[in-house]
Amino acid sequence: MTEAQLARIADALERMAPAPGGAPDFSAADAFVWHVAPDRLVPVAEVSRVALPLLLGIDRARDTLLANTVQFAAGLPANNALLWGARGMGKSSLVKAVHAEVRDRGRALTIVEIQREDLPSVGRLLALLRAAPHIRFLLFCDDLSFSHDDQHYKSLKAVLDGGIEGRPPNVVFYATSN
């Protein structure tokens, strides 16, 4: 093979399987979206959200989720949360508004969104988040749902039930579902 052919093959391989990136720069934003192939956290400059006082009729859910999130951001243990309800009831808006409220109160908290279809990669994401123990992460999955033959739940179940490592103490998981 010629040098040019080898270089072309090497370039093609690099495109197919890029080298893993370095550690994420968590100071770049207070919100990130997880992408796979290649695995990376993409900073979100401005999160689309509404202010917490504008969410009406969900006082109990608001107060409970806010208290849990404030507790977590303060470095204390907290519960994972599933917000369930009909479409358009403000579940996702509540998670994003609570994140903003906690930050407005002076607590450091970084929200990371993972798409349902990327749940099989949640172990790799948690490894990145575990490597930054000084940062508190709210891992958020919007519109979580599974069909009867869907295997994605197994990845999530391993995280929530805890394998040998378990969920990192600096991560809490919030999901919404219809």
N, C-alpha and C positions, 0 to 999 in steps of 0.2 A: 504494500500500500504506500501511496505517496504521502508526504507531509500534509498536503492540502486535504486529502481524504480523511486522514486521522483527525485533523483540526475540525473538519465538518462533523464527523461522528462525535467528537468531544462536545462540540457546541450543541448538537441535537440532544445528547444525554443530559447536558446541563439544563436545557429547557424542560426536559421531561422530569428530571429530579433535581431541582436546584439545591444547592448547599443550604443547610439550615441557617437561618438568620441568627444574629446575636440576641442577647437578652433585650426584651422590649424596653422602651423608654417610657416608663409610667408617669414621668413628669410632663409628658407631651400633652396630656389631656386627663380629664376625670371620667372619661367614657371611652370604651373601646368596643369594636366588633371583632369576633373571632372568625377567621377565614381559614380554610384548609386548602391543601394542594397549591402552594406550600403553606404549612402552618404559619400563621402570623396574626398578631393583634394590630388592627388598624385603628388609629386614634380618631375619635369623632369630635370635631371642633365645637359643634353646637348641637346639643341634644334637642330633638323636637319634643317639647313637653308643655304642660299647663301648670299653673301655680296650684298648690295644694288647696287653698281656700276656695278655688273655683269648682272643686269636685264635691258635688252636693248629693245627699241621700245615701252616702256610704260611710257615715260617721264611725260606726263600730269597726269596720274593716280598716278605715284610715287610721284610727287611733291605735289599734292593735299592731298594724304593720309599722307604723311610725315608732311606737315604743320598742318593738323588736329590733328595728333598724338602728335606732339611737343606741340601744344597749350593745348591739354588735359593733357599731362604730367606736364605742367607748372601750373596746377591747374585751368585752364580756361575752360569754357564750350566748348564742341566739338560735332560734328555730328556723329551719327552712320553711318556706311558705308556698302554698298553692292557692292562687286566687281563681275561683271557679264561678262562672256565671254566663249569662247570655251575651251575645256579641253586642258591643257598643255600651256596655255597662261601666266602663272606665277602669278596667283591671290593669291594663298596660299603662294607662295614664297615671294611675295611682302609684305603681312601682317607680316610674320616672319622677313623679312629683315628690315622693318620699325621699328619693335619692337627693334631689335638689334641696329639699328642706333640711335634711341632715347636713349637707355641705354648707347651707346658709347659716346653720347654727355653729359653724366653725369646726365641724368634725371632718376629718379626711375619710373619704369613701370613694372608691372607684367602681363604676358599674361596667360589667363586661357582658355583652349580649352574645349568646350562642344560638344559632338556628337549630330547629328540631332535627333537620337532616344531618347536622354536624355532630350530633350527640355521640356517635361512635368515637369521636376524637376527644371527648371530654377528659379522658385520662391524661392526654398530652397537654391539654390546656391547664389542667390542675397542676401538673408538674411545673409549668411556667409560673403560675400564681403562687405555688408553694415556695418557689425560689425567692420570693419577695415577701418574707414574713412580716416586715415592718409596714406593709400596706394592707388595708382591709378591702376585700373585694366582694361586691354583690354580683353574683353570677345570675344572669337573667335569661330565661327562655320564654319567649312570647308564643302563645298559641300552641302549647304542648298538647299533642294528641297522638294516639296510637291505634292502628287497626289491629284486628285479631291476629294477623300473620306478621305483624311488624316486630322486628327484633331490636329496634333502637332503644326500647325501654330497658334492655339488659345493661347497656352502658350506664344509663342513669341510675339504675337500681344499685349497681356496684358502687357508685359514688355515694349515694344516699345511705345505703346499708353499711357501707364501709368495708373495704377489704382489709388487708394488712395495714395499709397506710391510712385508710379512712379519708374523710373529707378534711382538707387542711383547716387548721383553726382560724386562719385568716380569710376564709371563704364561707359565705352563706349563699344558699341557692333559692331563688324565687322564680316561680313559673306561673303562667296564666293558662287557662284552658276554658273551652266552651262546653 
